[in-house]
Amino acid sequence: MARDEKQSALKRVLAGLEEHVLRSSGRPGERLPSERALAEKLDASRFTVREGLQRLMARGLLETRRGSGVFIAPAAAYGDASLWSRQQTPGERAELFEVRMTIESSAARLAARRSSREDLRLLGDAFAHLERAVETHETDEEAVADSHFHAALVAAARNSFLTRLYVGLNQSIRHHISLNTFEASHSRADAELLTAMRLEQHRRIHRCVVDKEPELAYTAATAHLEFVQSQFQRAPRS
């Protein structure tokens, strides 16, 4: 199947899954049908359905329970679903990069100055989660761990208003990170190299915060976000 056909099939599957989770009979805690049943219902391959499920898990709409299947997550019960669940336009995506740079780069600088031992432990745990996801090639877990890392970074800034602002944007930012991670991992011939580079950038942010280097932390966070954004501005075809 050609790439355009795969992307079209994935968009159709995502729309069907979102319709079930957000607008029809789906309720938090409800178990979704099996991949086979969903593939038949959505007229798609099980591989495409699995990728669609992974994307919704990374966005916090679905969750897995070992040995039990995939369930609608509590996060699906609140927030403006029509705003954050839909695909972002290129303009909105670029604007969110600007917002994230404004918040997260400043948060990195403040975290390097103010973070407590507990803040650093949580940030370290989030980085370790990200590292494991990259090593095991679990794209959905990478997206989740990535969002946890940036949330921990903001919390470590020890600014209640900054934290509240970030929490208010949480769903949009999680969607943004998920979208970026999946596109970079599935639409690029150099995806593995880019993943390794992103991990190293997160490692540098973490190290600058731990070493109490505010300006280096600011620079590292900004460089990371600019690097991610540049992949979609150029959007080269592999």
C-alpha positions as CSV (number, residue, x, y, z in Angstrom):
1,M,0.0,0.0,0.0
2,A,1.3,3.5,-0.9
3,R,2.1,5.9,1.8
4,D,-0.7,8.3,0.9
5,E,-3.2,5.3,1.0
6,K,-1.8,4.3,4.4
7,Q,-2.2,7.8,5.8
8,S,-5.7,8.0,4.4
9,A,-6.7,4.7,6.0
10,L,-5.1,5.8,9.3
11,K,-7.1,9.1,9.3
12,R,-10.3,7.2,8.6
13,V,-9.6,4.7,11.5
14,L,-8.7,7.6,13.9
15,A,-11.9,9.3,13.0
16,G,-13.9,6.2,13.7
17,L,-12.2,5.5,17.0
18,E,-12.6,9.1,18.1
19,E,-16.2,9.0,17.2
20,H,-16.7,6.0,19.4
21,V,-14.7,7.4,22.3
22,L,-15.8,11.0,22.3
23,R,-19.2,11.2,20.7
24,S,-21.1,8.0,20.7
25,S,-21.7,5.3,23.3
26,G,-18.2,5.1,24.7
27,R,-17.8,5.8,28.4
28,P,-14.7,6.0,30.6
29,G,-13.8,2.5,31.8
30,E,-15.6,0.8,28.9
31,R,-13.6,-2.0,27.2
32,L,-13.1,-1.5,23.4
33,P,-13.9,-4.4,21.0
34,S,-10.9,-6.5,19.9
35,E,-8.6,-5.4,17.2
36,R,-10.1,-7.9,14.8
37,A,-13.6,-6.6,15.5
38,L,-12.6,-3.0,15.1
39,A,-10.8,-3.8,11.8
40,E,-13.9,-5.4,10.4
41,K,-16.1,-2.5,11.6
42,L,-13.8,0.2,10.2
43,D,-12.9,-1.8,7.1
44,A,-9.2,-1.5,7.8
45,S,-6.2,-3.8,8.5
46,R,-5.4,-4.8,12.1
47,F,-2.1,-3.1,11.7
48,T,-3.8,0.3,10.9
49,V,-6.2,-0.2,13.8
50,R,-3.4,-1.0,16.2
51,E,-1.6,2.2,15.2
52,G,-4.8,4.2,15.6
53,L,-5.2,2.7,19.1
54,Q,-1.6,3.6,20.0
55,R,-2.1,7.2,19.0
56,L,-5.2,7.5,21.1
57,M,-3.4,5.9,24.0
58,A,-0.5,8.4,23.7
59,R,-3.1,11.2,23.7
60,G,-4.6,9.9,26.9
61,L,-8.0,8.8,25.5
62,L,-7.4,5.1,25.8
63,E,-5.4,2.9,28.3
64,T,-4.3,-0.7,28.4
65,R,-4.8,-3.1,31.2
66,R,-2.5,-6.1,31.1
67,G,-4.4,-9.2,30.1
68,S,-7.7,-7.4,29.8
69,G,-7.5,-5.2,26.7
70,V,-7.9,-1.6,25.8
71,F,-10.3,0.7,27.7
72,I,-11.6,4.3,27.5
73,A,-9.5,6.4,29.9
74,P,-10.9,8.8,32.4
75,A,-9.3,11.7,30.5
76,A,-11.9,11.1,27.8
77,A,-14.6,12.4,30.1
78,Y,-13.5,16.0,30.4
79,G,-12.0,18.8,28.4
80,D,-13.1,20.4,25.1
81,A,-12.8,17.2,23.0
82,S,-13.7,19.1,19.8
83,L,-10.7,21.4,20.3
84,W,-7.9,19.1,21.3
85,S,-8.8,15.7,19.8
86,R,-9.1,16.9,16.2
87,Q,-6.1,17.2,13.9
88,Q,-4.3,20.5,14.3
89,T,-3.9,22.8,11.3
90,P,-0.3,23.6,10.2
91,G,-0.9,27.2,11.6
92,E,-2.1,25.9,15.0
93,R,0.7,23.5,15.1
94,A,3.3,26.2,14.5
95,E,1.6,28.5,17.1
96,L,1.7,25.7,19.7
97,F,5.4,25.3,19.1
98,E,5.8,29.0,19.9
99,V,3.7,28.6,23.1
100,R,5.7,25.5,24.2
101,M,9.0,27.3,23.6
102,T,7.8,30.3,25.7
103,I,6.7,28.1,28.6
104,E,9.1,25.1,28.5
105,S,12.3,27.0,27.8
106,S,11.6,29.4,30.7
107,A,10.5,26.4,32.9
108,A,13.9,24.7,32.1
109,R,15.8,27.8,33.3
110,L,13.7,28.1,36.5
111,A,13.9,24.4,37.2
112,A,17.7,24.6,37.0
113,R,17.5,27.3,39.7
114,R,14.8,26.0,41.9
115,S,14.1,22.3,41.5
116,S,14.0,20.2,44.7
117,R,15.4,16.8,45.2
118,E,11.9,15.3,44.7
119,D,11.5,17.4,41.5
120,L,14.8,16.0,40.1
121,R,13.7,12.5,41.0
122,L,10.5,12.8,39.1
123,L,12.2,14.4,36.1
124,G,14.8,11.6,36.2
125,D,12.0,9.0,36.3
126,A,10.3,10.6,33.3
127,F,13.6,10.6,31.4
128,A,14.2,6.9,32.3
129,H,10.7,6.1,31.0
130,L,11.5,7.9,27.8
131,E,14.8,6.1,27.4
132,R,13.2,2.7,27.9
133,A,10.5,3.4,25.3
134,V,13.1,4.5,22.8
135,E,15.3,1.4,23.4
136,T,12.3,-0.9,23.0
137,H,11.0,0.9,19.9
138,E,7.6,1.5,21.5
139,T,6.4,4.7,19.8
140,D,3.2,5.0,21.8
141,E,5.2,4.8,25.1
142,E,7.7,7.3,23.8
143,A,5.0,9.8,23.2
144,V,3.5,9.3,26.7
145,A,7.0,9.5,28.3
146,D,7.9,12.6,26.3
147,S,4.8,14.4,27.6
148,H,5.5,13.3,31.1
149,F,9.1,14.6,30.9
150,H,8.0,18.1,29.8
151,A,5.3,18.2,32.4
152,A,7.8,17.3,35.1
153,L,10.1,20.0,33.8
154,V,7.4,22.6,34.2
155,A,6.5,21.4,37.7
156,A,10.2,21.6,38.6
157,A,10.2,25.3,37.8
158,R,8.3,25.8,41.1
159,N,6.0,28.5,39.7
160,S,2.4,27.9,40.5
161,F,1.0,30.1,37.7
162,L,3.3,28.6,35.1
163,T,2.2,25.1,36.2
164,R,-1.5,26.1,36.1
165,L,-1.0,27.5,32.6
166,Y,0.6,24.3,31.4
167,V,-2.1,22.2,33.0
168,G,-4.7,24.2,31.2
169,L,-3.0,23.4,27.9
170,N,-2.2,19.8,28.9
171,Q,-4.5,18.0,26.4
172,S,-3.4,20.2,23.5
173,I,0.2,19.7,24.4
174,R,-0.1,15.9,24.8
175,H,-1.8,15.8,21.4
176,H,1.0,18.0,19.9
177,I,3.7,15.7,21.3
178,S,1.9,12.6,20.2
179,L,1.4,13.9,16.7
180,N,5.0,15.0,16.3
181,T,6.3,11.7,17.7
182,F,4.2,9.5,15.5
183,E,4.8,11.4,12.3
184,A,8.6,11.6,12.9
185,S,8.6,7.8,13.6
186,H,6.5,6.6,10.7
187,S,7.0,9.0,7.8
188,R,10.7,9.4,7.7
189,A,13.5,7.2,6.3
190,D,15.8,8.6,9.0
191,A,13.3,8.1,11.8
192,E,15.6,6.0,14.0
193,L,18.3,8.6,13.9
194,L,15.9,11.4,14.7
195,T,14.6,9.4,17.7
196,A,18.1,9.0,19.0
197,M,18.8,12.7,18.5
198,R,15.6,13.7,20.4
199,L,16.5,11.4,23.2
200,E,20.0,13.0,23.5
201,Q,18.3,16.4,23.5
202,H,16.1,15.3,26.5
203,R,19.2,13.9,28.2
204,R,21.0,17.3,27.8
205,I,17.9,19.2,29.2
206,H,17.9,16.8,32.2
207,R,21.6,17.1,32.8
208,C,21.5,21.0,32.7
209,V,18.7,21.1,35.2
210,V,20.5,18.6,37.5
211,D,23.8,20.5,37.2
212,K,22.0,23.8,38.1
213,E,22.9,25.5,34.8
214,P,19.9,27.8,34.1
215,E,21.0,29.4,30.8
216,L,22.3,26.1,29.4
217,A,19.0,24.5,30.4
218,Y,17.1,27.3,28.6
219,T,19.2,26.9,25.5
220,A,18.9,23.1,25.5
221,A,15.1,23.2,25.8
222,T,14.8,25.8,23.0
223,A,17.1,23.9,20.7
224,H,15.1,20.7,21.3
225,L,11.8,22.3,20.3
226,E,13.3,24.1,17.3
227,F,14.8,20.8,16.2
228,V,11.4,19.0,16.4
229,Q,9.7,21.9,14.6
230,S,12.2,21.9,11.8
231,Q,11.3,18.3,10.9
232,F,7.8,19.4,10.0
233,Q,8.7,22.7,8.4
234,R,10.9,20.9,5.9
235,A,8.7,17.8,5.7
236,P,11.0,16.0,3.3
237,R,9.6,12.8,1.7
238,S,11.7,9.7,2.2
